[in-house]
Amino acid sequence: MGKHEDPAEKNGHKPGKPIPLTGGVMRRIEAMVERLTASGWLTQGPIKSALHDVPRHAFAPPVAWTGEGDRVSRRADPEGWLDLVYGNDAIITQLDDGTTDITTGTGRFTSSLSAPSTVVSLLELLDAEPGHRVLEVGTGTGWTAALLSRLVGAENVTTVEVDPQVSAWAAANLKQAGSSPRLIVGDGSRGWAQGAPYDRVHATCAVARVPYAWIEQTRPGGVIVTPYDPGFGSSHELRLVVMPDGTAVGRFTGYASYMMLRAQRHPEWNTSAQPRSRSTTDIDPRTIGYASAGADLAMGAAMPGVCARGEREGDGYTLRLWSGDAWATARYEPGRETYEVEQAGDRALWDLAVSAYFGWITHRSPGRDRFGLTVSPAGDRVWLDCQDGVN
């Protein structure tokens, strides 16, 4: 393949010569570690050591961009590039599954170098020890795989990436950084059975349903950590422990926003179906749209497969609800006493959301930390307070 045909180079991903660990780089690494520690994200000594030993800039693209503001070129502005890389923002590394040039284009974010705080938060939940066998789902740039390799030994880390180009770029980054975990190109929702059983499963992409293959491939007592995004409003950190009976049980521990596992991407907003009803409601749509993470978990559990997103429009606000077979909108406009609702498809999604929201209220508005999840061959089940509690 000729130089100008290299897809990694075309999208600004071909690694250049490594930046030496100069005083300026070391100061930025130390400042990042100090910020994470002071904010409470970083408490574990081994992870602090790994952050020092596995510099983030070795896994950043030559043109760094957070999705907002200007792109910063390592070649044209090396100091500004390092400042951006050692900030606390995710660096976007792919648009539209690689079909749009990351250095100049705009589009859907489909891969990134995750923000340090979110990486550290999930690693602390994972609680990996030397010698643990770890399955990582979503190699991305390779930074987290390198951190895991530092924590448990590279020979114990298997990392799976669905996109061959992303995996190839990660392989180059890891080689340049002197790290050598096992890299697999494949669908991470299936895990990688050849390397099982694992002590830990670490996902760097969000799931709407926890793949049961992860439980099957993890030994009893093993831990699975993943971002959880069923589609209804908030996204969540989830920590599961695999039980001897082949289930996994755990709690939602905080907020985590990640790109979706490709096999589980949510359906796009689609209003091709004509509204089957138009009505008004006394309930301000922001009551549903601005609800807390606990309410989002309750509503999402009551409405599996339904997505919810709100959008401000000047002084107004529109809440959109949708699934593969239905959609609804509810619009707030200042000065109005009632609000317009449109619904289409096989289910009245606005009515279902209202019912689920007030069901959450009747249970005294429990917060996210009171909810948990059980995963079995039959699927996921969200519960309140205990496994035998309210669904």
Secondary structure, DSSP 8 states (H G I E B T S, - for coil): --GGG-HHHHTT-S--S-----HHHHHHHHHHHHHHHHTTS---HHHHHHHHHS-GGGGS-SEE--SSS--EETTT-HHHHHHHHTSSS-EEEEEGGGTB-TTT----EEEEE--HHHHHHHHHHHT--TT--EEEE--TTSHHHHHHHHHH-GGGEEEEES-HHHHHHHHHHHHHHT---EEEES-GGG--GGG-SEEEEEESSBBSS--HHHHHTEEEEEEEEEEE--SBS--EEEEEEE-TTS-EEEEEEEE----B-GGG--------S--SEEEEESS-HHHHHT--HHHHHHHHHHSTT-EEEEEEETTEEEEEEE-SSEEEEEEE-TT-SSEEEEEEESS-HHHHHHHHHHHHHHTT---GGGEEEEEETTEEEEEESSTTS--
